[in-house]
Each structure stands twice: as structure tokens, then as C-alpha cells.
């Protein structure tokens, strides 16, 4: 089709949309359809190599309509709320088999190493060097001003930033390892379980239960759960590569990645919450132990209820 005929045929629609956008009139019911139609016109104009002036006009119209559509559409305005209330918990339940497998790979090594280090005070040195073990002992010393930190640690706000960086780094490695046919995710889940279990068992054997467990009980509801979810998302990617079904491995990876990314986004949000609690709540030595256990128990219950029941209305 020649450009002149193309313009004559579609110019009334462009003018109508331009007038609506310029005068900020209330959108009519045809606005979404008109927006999509103009997007199609722009693609045709580029493909057929129409004049730069026409392409620029359509491009500007598409940009303005895009802003108007997504700024005024309540669905997109509150997309973050939809993600929290529906998408994230539903994605976790749809992938329950990966979540349960990740939970087992993380929890079982944690418990085994915890019992082992509690029974044998030398076993922790098979997991961590002596300097690091000494650092753990100093961090959870009942006489420390701030629990879970080095004595020369920075302010709560600086530690908040450090915890975000550290937690998200651990989570991302656990997720990204799934691209190695799931082996990387399995490794990091087991490794983190062994590391945390060894510290828990060693400090319990030393009698630091009044500092270590009140410290982890609050933010652990978000941090530990997020690590498990990240591992589950990684194993979903790995499984797509191992058993792609009738799809090619690349297409199977793309399909699995859509859901895995939802889980990773949600896990990142949980890790930010965990970092906030760890910096401003868990580390405080002034709070009574009973208060920390009570709040921690409520947070664990809240997380469990959220992932079991949130989004069921959809």
C-alpha cells in the first residue's frame, strides 16, 4: 500500500487519538483497541519504509498513548499489590515439589551438621577456618553490645545495606546455579545448610543459646525461607533443561524462567525485609529474649499462613 493511501485510510483514527490525548479527555471504551491499532500502524510504517515524518508522528503518538494507558489503568498502577497478594504465593504453591525438595536439601544437612557440631566441638573446623569460628564466638558473646556483629561493626543503617548485599548475593547464587542442570542450586542449598547448622551446633555447645537463637528467630523467617525459594526456582530451571518434554531446551528454559523469576522477585523482597529486621531488631541486646521469641514466632506463623493461604481467592 502506498503511503498516501495508508494515511488517508488511517488518519481519522490518529487525529482522534491525538485530540483525546492533547485535551486529556476521559478515555472511551475503544482506547485500548485504538492504542493497539496505532502500535500496529507504526510497525507497518517502519516495515514499509514510509517517510520519517510519518514514522515520527506515529512513534510520538504511541509513546503518549502508552503513558496514558499505563498511568491511568488501575490494574497496572496496583500491579505490585497484585504480585504480593496473588502472584508470588500462587507461584510458590504451583511449584510445591521444587520447594519441598529445596527445603529437604537445605534442612537435612543443617540438622545433621548441627547435631554433629553440638556433639563434637572440633567438627566445625571441617567447615570453617579457626579465625572465622573465633569471629562467630565473638559475635554471639552474651557480653557483646550488638548481637551477631563484629565489635567494630558500623551503624545499623550501614549494616542494613551490608545485609541486603550479602543476602541477595547468597540468594542469587543459589538461583543462578540452576542453569547448570540444577546442580549449582543443589550445591548451594546443601552448603548453606551445612554452614548454618555448624554454627548453630557449635554455639549451642558453647552455651550461647541466649544470644544466637533470639538473634536468628526473627529475620530467619524471611531469610531462610527466601534461600529455600531461590533454590527451588533454580531447580525449576535445571529440571526444564533435563526434561524439556516436547519443547526445545531453550524454549523449556524460557517457559520455566517466567515462573522462576516471579519466585526470585518475591524472594528478593523477603530478603530486604530480613535485612531490615537483622539490622534494627535482631542485633539489639536491649530487647528481652522473651520478646524476641514471641515476635519471631509470630513472624514464622505469618510467613507460613501467607504461603499456604494467600491468593486462594483467585
PADONU-627292 format. One record per residue (C-alpha): residue number from 1; x, z, y; chain; residue in three letters. Coordinates in Angstrom, 2 decimals. Layout:
! PADONU-627292
+-----+---------+---------+---------+---+-----+
|   k |       x |       z |       y | c |   r |
+-----+---------+---------+---------+---+-----+
| NUM |       X |       Z |       Y | A | ala |
...
+-----+---------+---------+---------+---+-----+
This chain:
! PADONU-627292
+-----+---------+---------+---------+---+-----+
|   k |       x |       z |       y | c |   r |
+-----+---------+---------+---------+---+-----+
|   1 |    0.00 |    0.00 |    0.00 | A | unk |
|   2 |    1.32 |   -0.90 |    3.44 | A | unk |
|   3 |    1.91 |    1.91 |    5.91 | A | unk |
|   4 |   -0.70 |    0.65 |    8.38 | A | unk |
|   5 |   -3.45 |    0.70 |    5.77 | A | unk |
|   6 |   -2.26 |    4.08 |    4.49 | A | unk |
|   7 |   -2.51 |    5.58 |    7.99 | A | unk |
|   8 |   -5.92 |    4.06 |    8.68 | A | unk |
|   9 |   -7.28 |    5.40 |    5.41 | A | unk |
|  10 |   -5.99 |    8.97 |    5.72 | A | unk |
|  11 |   -5.54 |    9.61 |    9.45 | A | unk |
|  12 |   -9.01 |   11.24 |    9.88 | A | unk |
|  13 |   -8.06 |   13.95 |    7.39 | A | unk |
|  14 |   -4.72 |   14.58 |    9.09 | A | unk |
|  15 |   -6.35 |   14.80 |   12.51 | A | unk |
|  16 |   -8.99 |   17.18 |   11.23 | A | unk |
|  17 |   -6.36 |   19.46 |    9.71 | A | unk |
|  18 |   -4.16 |   19.30 |   12.82 | A | unk |
|  19 |   -7.12 |   20.21 |   15.02 | A | unk |
|  20 |   -8.05 |   23.14 |   12.78 | A | unk |
|  21 |   -4.50 |   24.46 |   12.82 | A | unk |
|  22 |   -3.98 |   23.97 |   16.57 | A | unk |
|  23 |   -7.22 |   25.68 |   17.56 | A | unk |
|  24 |   -6.85 |   28.37 |   14.87 | A | unk |
|  25 |  -10.37 |   27.76 |   13.71 | A | unk |
|  26 |  -11.66 |   29.70 |   10.69 | A | unk |
|  27 |  -10.73 |   27.87 |    7.53 | A | unk |
|  28 |  -13.51 |   25.89 |    5.93 | A | unk |
|  29 |  -14.04 |   25.82 |    2.20 | A | unk |
|  30 |  -12.19 |   22.48 |    1.95 | A | unk |
|  31 |   -8.97 |   23.81 |    3.47 | A | unk |
|  32 |   -7.10 |   24.43 |    0.17 | A | unk |
|  33 |   -8.09 |   21.00 |   -1.15 | A | unk |
|  34 |   -7.12 |   19.31 |    2.13 | A | unk |
|  35 |   -3.81 |   21.14 |    2.12 | A | unk |
|  36 |   -3.00 |   19.89 |   -1.38 | A | unk |
|  37 |   -4.10 |   16.36 |   -0.45 | A | unk |
|  38 |   -1.75 |   16.25 |    2.54 | A | unk |
|  39 |    1.09 |   17.51 |    0.35 | A | unk |
|  40 |    0.38 |   14.53 |   -1.91 | A | unk |
|  41 |    0.35 |   12.19 |    1.10 | A | unk |
|  42 |    3.76 |   13.49 |    2.17 | A | unk |
|  43 |    5.18 |   12.86 |   -1.29 | A | unk |
|  44 |    3.79 |    9.31 |   -1.26 | A | unk |
|  45 |    5.17 |    8.62 |    2.21 | A | unk |
|  46 |    8.63 |    9.69 |    1.14 | A | unk |
|  47 |    8.46 |    7.77 |   -2.11 | A | unk |
|  48 |    7.28 |    4.55 |   -0.42 | A | unk |
|  49 |    9.87 |    4.93 |    2.37 | A | unk |
|  50 |    7.36 |    4.87 |    5.21 | A | unk |
|  51 |    8.63 |    5.35 |    8.76 | A | unk |
|  52 |   10.50 |    8.56 |    9.66 | A | unk |
|  53 |    7.89 |    9.29 |   12.33 | A | unk |
|  54 |    5.08 |    9.37 |    9.77 | A | unk |
|  55 |    7.11 |   11.44 |    7.33 | A | unk |
|  56 |    8.00 |   13.93 |   10.09 | A | unk |
|  57 |    4.36 |   14.21 |   11.11 | A | unk |
|  58 |    3.18 |   14.89 |    7.58 | A | unk |
|  59 |    6.04 |   17.27 |    6.95 | A | unk |
|  60 |    5.19 |   19.34 |   10.04 | A | unk |
|  61 |    1.52 |   19.34 |    9.04 | A | unk |
|  62 |    2.33 |   20.56 |    5.53 | A | unk |
|  63 |    4.55 |   23.36 |    6.89 | A | unk |
|  64 |    1.89 |   24.57 |    9.35 | A | unk |
|  65 |   -0.83 |   24.42 |    6.70 | A | unk |
|  66 |    1.41 |   26.25 |    4.23 | A | unk |
|  67 |    1.95 |   29.11 |    6.68 | A | unk |
|  68 |   -1.75 |   29.28 |    7.49 | A | unk |
|  69 |   -2.81 |   29.20 |    3.85 | A | unk |
|  70 |   -0.47 |   31.90 |    2.56 | A | unk |
|  71 |   -0.69 |   34.19 |    5.59 | A | unk |
|  72 |   -4.47 |   34.25 |    5.53 | A | unk |
|  73 |   -5.05 |   34.26 |    1.81 | A | unk |
|  74 |   -5.64 |   37.87 |    0.76 | A | unk |
|  75 |   -4.60 |   37.06 |   -2.76 | A | unk |
|  76 |   -1.06 |   36.31 |   -1.65 | A | unk |
|  77 |   -1.00 |   38.99 |    1.03 | A | unk |
|  78 |   -1.52 |   41.64 |   -1.60 | A | unk |
|  79 |    0.43 |   39.92 |   -4.37 | A | unk |
|  80 |    2.85 |   42.85 |   -4.59 | A | unk |
|  81 |   -0.05 |   45.19 |   -5.30 | A | unk |
|  82 |   -1.35 |   42.85 |   -8.00 | A | unk |
|  83 |    2.12 |   42.85 |   -9.54 | A | unk |
|  84 |    2.28 |   46.66 |   -9.71 | A | unk |
|  85 |   -1.31 |   47.25 |  -10.85 | A | unk |
|  86 |   -1.64 |   44.38 |  -13.31 | A | unk |
|  87 |    1.26 |   42.02 |  -13.99 | A | unk |
|  88 |    4.07 |   44.48 |  -14.75 | A | unk |
|  89 |    2.24 |   46.85 |  -17.14 | A | unk |
|  90 |    0.48 |   43.93 |  -18.85 | A | unk |
|  91 |    3.82 |   42.18 |  -19.40 | A | unk |
|  92 |    5.21 |   45.34 |  -21.00 | A | unk |
|  93 |    2.25 |   45.63 |  -23.39 | A | unk |
|  94 |    2.33 |   41.93 |  -24.26 | A | unk |
|  95 |    5.95 |   42.37 |  -25.30 | A | unk |
|  96 |    5.49 |   45.69 |  -27.08 | A | unk |
|  97 |    7.52 |   44.61 |  -30.11 | A | unk |
|  98 |   10.59 |   43.94 |  -27.97 | A | unk |
|  99 |   10.05 |   47.18 |  -26.05 | A | unk |
| 100 |    9.79 |   49.23 |  -29.25 | A | unk |
| 101 |   12.89 |   47.57 |  -30.70 | A | unk |
| 102 |   14.83 |   48.22 |  -27.48 | A | unk |
| 103 |   13.62 |   51.83 |  -27.50 | A | unk |
| 104 |   14.91 |   52.31 |  -31.03 | A | unk |
| 105 |   18.27 |   50.69 |  -30.25 | A | unk |
| 106 |   18.69 |   52.97 |  -27.26 | A | unk |
| 107 |   17.21 |   56.23 |  -28.55 | A | unk |
| 108 |   18.64 |   56.43 |  -32.07 | A | unk |
| 109 |   22.32 |   56.16 |  -31.01 | A | unk |
| 110 |   21.58 |   58.64 |  -28.21 | A | unk |
| 111 |   20.18 |   61.22 |  -30.63 | A | unk |
| 112 |   22.89 |   60.69 |  -33.27 | A | unk |
| 113 |   25.73 |   60.98 |  -30.77 | A | unk |
| 114 |   24.04 |   63.90 |  -29.03 | A | unk |
| 115 |   23.83 |   65.88 |  -32.26 | A | unk |
| 116 |   27.36 |   64.83 |  -33.22 | A | unk |
| 117 |   28.93 |   65.93 |  -29.93 | A | unk |
| 118 |   27.00 |   69.17 |  -30.00 | A | unk |
| 119 |   28.32 |   69.90 |  -33.49 | A | unk |
| 120 |   31.87 |   68.69 |  -32.82 | A | unk |
| 121 |   33.35 |   69.29 |  -29.36 | A | unk |
| 122 |   36.10 |   66.71 |  -29.97 | A | unk |
| 123 |   33.79 |   63.81 |  -30.78 | A | unk |
| 124 |   33.08 |   62.95 |  -27.14 | A | unk |
| 125 |   36.71 |   61.87 |  -26.71 | A | unk |
| 126 |   36.00 |   58.95 |  -29.03 | A | unk |
| 127 |   33.59 |   57.61 |  -26.39 | A | unk |
| 128 |   35.10 |   58.73 |  -23.07 | A | unk |
| 129 |   38.66 |   59.50 |  -21.90 | A | unk |
| 130 |   39.67 |   63.08 |  -21.13 | A | unk |
| 131 |   39.61 |   62.53 |  -17.34 | A | unk |
| 132 |   36.02 |   61.32 |  -17.49 | A | unk |
| 133 |   34.96 |   64.22 |  -19.71 | A | unk |
| 134 |   36.51 |   66.63 |  -17.23 | A | unk |
| 135 |   34.62 |   64.89 |  -14.45 | A | unk |
| 136 |   31.32 |   65.37 |  -16.31 | A | unk |
| 137 |   32.06 |   69.05 |  -16.78 | A | unk |
| 138 |   32.77 |   69.44 |  -13.06 | A | unk |
| 139 |   29.63 |   67.56 |  -12.04 | A | unk |
| 140 |   27.33 |   69.83 |  -14.05 | A | unk |
| 141 |   29.14 |   73.12 |  -13.43 | A | unk |
| 142 |   26.45 |   75.71 |  -12.60 | A | unk |
| 143 |   28.53 |   76.76 |   -9.57 | A | unk |
| 144 |   28.51 |   73.26 |   -8.02 | A | unk |
| 145 |   26.77 |   72.77 |   -4.67 | A | unk |
| 146 |   25.35 |   69.41 |   -5.74 | A | unk |
| 147 |   24.49 |   68.82 |   -9.37 | A | unk |
| 148 |   25.50 |   65.57 |  -11.05 | A | unk |
| 149 |   28.13 |   64.62 |   -8.45 | A | unk |
| 150 |   31.83 |   64.96 |   -7.80 | A | unk |
| 151 |   32.68 |   67.84 |   -5.49 | A | unk |
| 152 |   33.89 |   65.47 |   -2.77 | A | unk |
| 153 |   30.87 |   63.16 |   -3.04 | A | unk |
| 154 |   29.30 |   61.60 |    0.04 | A | unk |
| 155 |   25.95 |   62.28 |    1.73 | A | unk |
| 156 |   22.61 |   61.99 |   -0.06 | A | unk |
| 157 |   21.92 |   58.68 |    1.68 | A | unk |
| 158 |   25.29 |   57.23 |    0.65 | A | unk |
| 159 |   24.72 |   58.38 |   -2.92 | A | unk |
| 160 |   21.29 |   56.76 |   -2.84 | A | unk |
| 161 |   22.96 |   53.42 |   -2.17 | A | unk |
| 162 |   25.55 |   54.07 |   -4.87 | A | unk |
| 163 |   22.89 |   54.92 |   -7.45 | A | unk |
| 164 |   20.93 |   51.75 |   -6.65 | A | unk |
| 165 |   24.03 |   49.61 |   -7.12 | A | unk |
| 166 |   25.06 |   51.37 |  -10.31 | A | unk |
| 167 |   21.62 |   51.50 |  -11.92 | A | unk |
| 168 |   20.74 |   47.90 |  -11.15 | A | unk |
| 169 |   24.17 |   46.82 |  -12.42 | A | unk |
| 170 |   23.56 |   48.52 |  -15.76 | A | unk |
| 171 |   20.06 |   47.06 |  -15.99 | A | unk |
| 172 |   21.16 |   43.53 |  -15.12 | A | unk |
| 173 |   23.96 |   43.53 |  -17.69 | A | unk |
| 174 |   21.55 |   44.74 |  -20.32 | A | unk |
| 175 |   19.10 |   41.95 |  -19.45 | A | unk |
| 176 |   21.61 |   39.14 |  -18.92 | A | unk |
| 177 |   23.28 |   39.90 |  -22.26 | A | unk |
| 178 |   20.17 |   38.49 |  -23.91 | A | unk |
| 179 |   21.35 |   34.96 |  -23.17 | A | unk |
| 180 |   23.92 |   35.46 |  -25.96 | A | unk |
| 181 |   21.11 |   35.16 |  -28.52 | A | unk |
| 182 |   20.13 |   38.79 |  -27.82 | A | unk |
| 183 |   23.48 |   40.22 |  -28.98 | A | unk |
| 184 |   24.54 |   41.28 |  -25.48 | A | unk |
| 185 |   21.32 |   43.19 |  -24.85 | A | unk |
| 186 |   21.61 |   44.96 |  -28.19 | A | unk |
| 187 |   25.21 |   45.91 |  -27.44 | A | unk |
| 188 |   24.44 |   47.40 |  -24.02 | A | unk |
| 189 |   21.40 |   49.30 |  -25.31 | A | unk |
| 190 |   23.44 |   50.89 |  -28.10 | A | unk |
| 191 |   26.43 |   51.51 |  -25.83 | A | unk |
| 192 |   24.32 |   53.22 |  -23.14 | A | unk |
| 193 |   22.59 |   55.29 |  -25.79 | A | unk |
| 194 |   25.94 |   56.43 |  -27.22 | A | unk |
| 195 |   27.33 |   57.23 |  -23.77 | A | unk |
| 196 |   24.35 |   59.24 |  -22.57 | A | unk |
| 197 |   23.99 |   61.01 |  -25.92 | A | unk |
| 198 |   27.65 |   62.02 |  -25.98 | A | unk |
| 199 |   27.43 |   63.55 |  -22.50 | A | unk |
| 200 |   24.18 |   65.35 |  -23.33 | A | unk |
| 201 |   25.55 |   66.78 |  -26.59 | A | unk |
| 202 |   28.86 |   67.85 |  -25.06 | A | unk |
| 203 |   27.33 |   69.57 |  -22.04 | A | unk |
| 204 |   24.72 |   71.27 |  -24.25 | A | unk |
| 205 |   27.53 |   72.58 |  -26.47 | A | unk |
| 206 |   29.25 |   73.94 |  -23.32 | A | unk |
| 207 |   26.10 |   75.77 |  -22.23 | A | unk |
| 208 |   25.34 |   73.63 |  -19.17 | A | unk |
| 209 |   21.68 |   73.21 |  -20.11 | A | unk |
| 210 |   20.54 |   74.91 |  -16.90 | A | unk |
| 211 |   22.05 |   72.11 |  -14.80 | A | unk |
| 212 |   22.18 |   68.94 |  -16.91 | A | unk |
| 213 |   18.62 |   68.73 |  -18.21 | A | unk |
| 214 |   16.91 |   69.76 |  -14.95 | A | unk |
| 215 |   19.03 |   67.07 |  -13.28 | A | unk |
| 216 |   18.04 |   64.19 |  -15.57 | A | unk |
| 217 |   14.44 |   65.13 |  -16.32 | A | unk |
| 218 |   13.07 |   63.86 |  -13.00 | A | unk |
| 219 |   14.70 |   60.49 |  -12.39 | A | unk |
| 220 |   15.20 |   59.87 |  -16.12 | A | unk |
| 221 |   11.52 |   58.95 |  -16.48 | A | unk |
| 222 |   12.21 |   55.84 |  -14.39 | A | unk |
| 223 |   15.89 |   55.14 |  -15.05 | A | unk |
| 224 |   15.98 |   55.44 |  -18.83 | A | unk |
| 225 |   12.69 |   53.61 |  -19.24 | A | unk |
| 226 |   13.91 |   50.78 |  -16.99 | A | unk |
| 227 |   17.07 |   50.37 |  -19.10 | A | unk |
| 228 |   14.92 |   50.02 |  -22.23 | A | unk |
| 229 |   12.66 |   47.47 |  -20.49 | A | unk |
| 230 |   15.67 |   45.45 |  -19.32 | A | unk |
| 231 |   16.95 |   45.36 |  -22.89 | A | unk |
| 232 |   13.53 |   44.24 |  -24.11 | A | unk |
| 233 |   13.49 |   41.40 |  -21.55 | A | unk |
| 234 |   16.96 |   40.34 |  -22.66 | A | unk |
| 235 |   16.00 |   40.33 |  -26.32 | A | unk |
| 236 |   12.96 |   38.21 |  -25.48 | A | unk |
| 237 |   15.33 |   35.59 |  -24.11 | A | unk |
| 238 |   17.54 |   35.88 |  -27.17 | A | unk |
| 239 |   14.60 |   35.51 |  -29.55 | A | unk |
| 240 |   13.47 |   32.37 |  -27.70 | A | unk |
| 241 |   16.88 |   30.86 |  -28.39 | A | unk |
| 242 |   16.92 |   31.93 |  -32.04 | A | unk |
| 243 |   13.33 |   30.91 |  -32.85 | A | unk |
| 244 |   12.14 |   28.33 |  -30.29 | A | unk |
| 245 |    9.37 |   27.05 |  -32.58 | A | unk |
| 246 |    8.26 |   23.52 |  -31.72 | A | unk |
| 247 |    9.89 |   23.66 |  -28.30 | A | unk |
| 248 |   13.46 |   22.79 |  -27.48 | A | unk |
| 249 |   15.69 |   25.81 |  -26.92 | A | unk |
| 250 |   15.80 |   25.10 |  -23.19 | A | unk |
| 251 |   12.00 |   24.89 |  -22.91 | A | unk |
| 252 |   11.56 |   28.02 |  -25.04 | A | unk |
| 253 |   14.02 |   29.83 |  -22.77 | A | unk |
| 254 |   12.06 |   28.77 |  -19.70 | A | unk |
| 255 |    8.78 |   30.00 |  -21.17 | A | unk |
| 256 |   10.27 |   33.33 |  -22.23 | A | unk |
| 257 |   12.03 |   33.66 |  -18.89 | A | unk |
| 258 |    8.78 |   33.66 |  -16.92 | A | unk |
| 259 |    7.65 |   36.87 |  -18.57 | A | unk |
| 260 |   11.13 |   38.36 |  -18.81 | A | unk |
| 261 |   11.58 |   38.02 |  -15.05 | A | unk |
| 262 |    8.36 |   39.98 |  -14.44 | A | unk |
| 263 |    9.79 |   42.81 |  -16.55 | A | unk |
| 264 |   13.13 |   42.70 |  -14.74 | A | unk |
| 265 |   11.47 |   42.78 |  -11.31 | A | unk |
| 266 |    9.41 |   45.79 |  -12.34 | A | unk |
| 267 |   12.44 |   47.50 |  -13.86 | A | unk |
| 268 |   14.35 |   46.99 |  -10.62 | A | unk |
| 269 |   11.57 |   48.72 |   -8.70 | A | unk |
| 270 |   11.71 |   51.61 |  -11.17 | A | unk |
| 271 |   15.48 |   51.89 |  -10.71 | A | unk |
| 272 |   15.09 |   52.11 |   -6.94 | A | unk |
| 273 |   12.63 |   54.98 |   -7.42 | A | unk |
| 274 |   15.06 |   56.60 |   -9.87 | A | unk |
| 275 |   17.93 |   56.28 |   -7.38 | A | unk |
| 276 |   15.84 |   57.93 |   -4.66 | A | unk |
| 277 |   14.95 |   60.86 |   -6.91 | A | unk |
| 278 |   18.52 |   61.22 |   -8.19 | A | unk |
| 279 |   19.96 |   61.31 |   -4.67 | A | unk |
| 280 |   17.45 |   63.53 |   -2.91 | A | unk |
| 281 |   15.78 |   65.57 |   -5.66 | A | unk |
| 282 |   17.71 |   65.84 |   -8.90 | A | unk |
| 283 |   21.04 |   66.77 |   -7.30 | A | unk |
| 284 |   19.67 |   69.74 |   -5.36 | A | unk |
| 285 |   20.92 |   73.09 |   -6.68 | A | unk |
| 286 |   18.48 |   74.99 |   -4.46 | A | unk |
| 287 |   15.35 |   73.95 |   -6.34 | A | unk |
| 288 |   14.23 |   76.29 |   -9.12 | A | unk |
| 289 |   14.72 |   74.99 |  -12.65 | A | unk |
| 290 |   11.03 |   75.56 |  -13.46 | A | unk |
| 291 |   10.01 |   73.32 |  -10.55 | A | unk |
| 292 |   12.32 |   70.52 |  -11.69 | A | unk |
| 293 |   10.99 |   70.70 |  -15.25 | A | unk |
| 294 |    7.38 |   70.74 |  -14.05 | A | unk |
| 295 |    7.83 |   67.76 |  -11.74 | A | unk |
| 296 |    9.89 |   65.94 |  -14.36 | A | unk |
| 297 |    7.19 |   66.46 |  -16.98 | A | unk |
| 298 |    4.57 |   65.10 |  -14.61 | A | unk |
| 299 |    6.68 |   62.03 |  -13.88 | A | unk |
| 300 |    7.19 |   61.29 |  -17.59 | A | unk |
| 301 |    3.45 |   61.65 |  -18.17 | A | unk |
| 302 |    2.71 |   59.41 |  -15.18 | A | unk |
| 303 |    5.04 |   56.68 |  -16.46 | A | unk |
| 304 |    3.51 |   56.86 |  -19.96 | A | unk |
| 305 |   -0.07 |   56.71 |  -18.66 | A | unk |
| 306 |    0.78 |   53.84 |  -16.31 | A | unk |
| 307 |    2.23 |   51.59 |  -19.00 | A | unk |
| 308 |   -0.42 |   52.47 |  -21.56 | A | unk |
| 309 |   -3.48 |   52.01 |  -19.36 | A | unk |
| 310 |   -2.71 |   50.23 |  -16.07 | A | unk |
| 311 |   -4.17 |   46.72 |  -15.82 | A | unk |
| 312 |   -6.68 |   47.09 |  -18.63 | A | unk |
| 313 |   -9.49 |   46.07 |  -16.28 | A | unk |
| 314 |   -8.07 |   42.56 |  -16.23 | A | unk |
+-----+---------+---------+---------+---+-----+
